[in-house]
Amino acid sequence: MSLRSVLARARYYVREFTGEAAYDRHVAHARSHDPQARVPTRRAFERARTDAREADPREGFRCC
Protein backbone atom coordinates (compact mmCIF):
# COMPACT_ATOMS: atom_id res chain seq x y z
CA MET A 1 0.00 0.00 0.00
CA SER A 2 1.45 3.36 -0.98
CA LEU A 3 1.75 6.39 1.25
CA ARG A 4 -0.75 8.25 -0.89
CA SER A 5 -3.44 5.59 -0.42
CA VAL A 6 -2.78 5.46 3.33
CA LEU A 7 -3.17 9.23 3.57
CA ALA A 8 -6.34 9.13 1.46
CA ARG A 9 -7.87 6.53 3.76
CA ALA A 10 -6.86 8.49 6.84
CA ARG A 11 -8.42 11.64 5.38
CA TYR A 12 -11.62 9.75 4.62
CA TYR A 13 -11.92 8.42 8.18
CA VAL A 14 -11.13 11.79 9.77
CA ARG A 15 -13.76 13.54 7.62
CA GLU A 16 -16.36 10.89 8.52
CA PHE A 17 -15.49 10.96 12.21
CA THR A 18 -15.66 14.76 12.47
CA GLY A 19 -18.83 15.10 10.38
CA GLU A 20 -17.09 17.12 7.69
CA ALA A 21 -18.42 14.82 4.94
CA ALA A 22 -22.07 15.28 6.00
CA TYR A 23 -22.40 18.53 4.05
CA ASP A 24 -20.91 16.97 0.92
CA ARG A 25 -23.37 14.08 1.16
CA HIS A 26 -26.25 16.55 1.67
CA VAL A 27 -25.27 18.55 -1.42
CA ALA A 28 -24.89 15.41 -3.54
CA HIS A 29 -28.29 14.13 -2.39
CA ALA A 30 -30.01 17.47 -3.07
CA ARG A 31 -28.43 17.77 -6.53
CA SER A 32 -29.36 14.21 -7.49
CA HIS A 33 -33.01 14.73 -6.58
CA ASP A 34 -33.43 18.26 -7.94
CA PRO A 35 -30.52 19.87 -9.80
CA GLN A 36 -32.20 23.29 -9.60
CA ALA A 37 -32.77 23.15 -5.84
CA ARG A 38 -31.16 25.75 -3.62
CA VAL A 39 -28.54 24.19 -1.44
CA PRO A 40 -27.82 25.93 1.87
CA THR A 41 -24.37 27.23 2.58
CA ARG A 42 -22.12 25.10 4.75
CA ARG A 43 -22.66 27.55 7.61
CA ALA A 44 -26.46 27.37 7.34
CA PHE A 45 -26.31 23.59 7.08
CA GLU A 46 -24.14 23.28 10.19
CA ARG A 47 -26.37 25.71 12.11
CA ALA A 48 -29.50 23.71 11.25
CA ARG A 49 -27.72 20.47 12.12
CA THR A 50 -26.61 21.83 15.50
CA ASP A 51 -30.08 23.22 16.25
CA ALA A 52 -31.66 19.86 15.43
CA ARG A 53 -29.17 18.03 17.61
CA GLU A 54 -29.74 20.37 20.57
CA ALA A 55 -33.52 20.18 20.22
CA ASP A 56 -33.48 16.39 20.49
CA PRO A 57 -34.21 15.43 24.11
CA ARG A 58 -32.31 12.16 23.68
CA GLU A 59 -29.07 14.06 23.29
CA GLY A 60 -29.25 15.35 26.85
CA PHE A 61 -28.06 18.62 28.30
CA ARG A 62 -25.03 20.19 26.72
CA CYS A 63 -23.26 23.02 28.47
CA CYS A 64 -20.69 23.87 25.80
Secondary structure, DSSP 4 states (H G I P E B T S, - for coil): --HHHHHHHHHHHHHHHHTTHHHHHHHHHHHHH-TTS----HHHHHHHHHHHHHH-GGG-----
